[in-house]
């Protein structure tokens, strides 16, 4: 698990979104969510896809799954199987991700939090492709954000900050006034590089080993309130 940290109160953000979590409070202009493992409980589905693909290519499924968080399919293939055609293999993975959404559900607390935010206050930044993101959000019964940044919208995936910076720009919120909610080390590094604060979702295995401001076991332990009269 994460090391215990001394949590502190933080100054209000520009748009008056107040985030409370055990022992601490944060304020910001926008919340930027990773999707898988944060809003959408898709771990079993993703691991099933990667396990089957790895076995079919003579790869170690455990290694493939371990290095997959935060990477696009093409980046993952290039990392674990540089001898394969990354673009062709990524297309095969994408086809299954689009068609197989068995086991997809909303993470605890996700629906409640999103219901309290309007489209100007949040975005999703995922390493998945747009059709996958749309299908998984729908399968989980979650709303589609006005700002959805996917692998189709960036030239470099996490830990590159491009996706989070793009989301902040489209929302019209300075990066320093954004709070990222992530469960993967690559995403937390991307948030830090983008100059954003971050809340890490614990994985129960001592990670992610990356910079963050606060950590919680799930979104169910967070609450948000929007001050409509903020400057």
Beta strands, then each sheet from edge to edge (+ up, - down):
strand 1: 17-21
strand 2: 24-28
strand 3: 30-33
strand 4: 40-41
strand 5: 105-106
strand 6: 122-125
strand 7: 148-149
strand 8: 178-182
strand 9: 197-201
strand 10: 214-216
strand 11: 223-226
sheet 1: 2+ 1- 11+
sheet 2: 7+ 6+ 3+ 8+ 9+ 10+
sheet 3: 4+ 5-
end
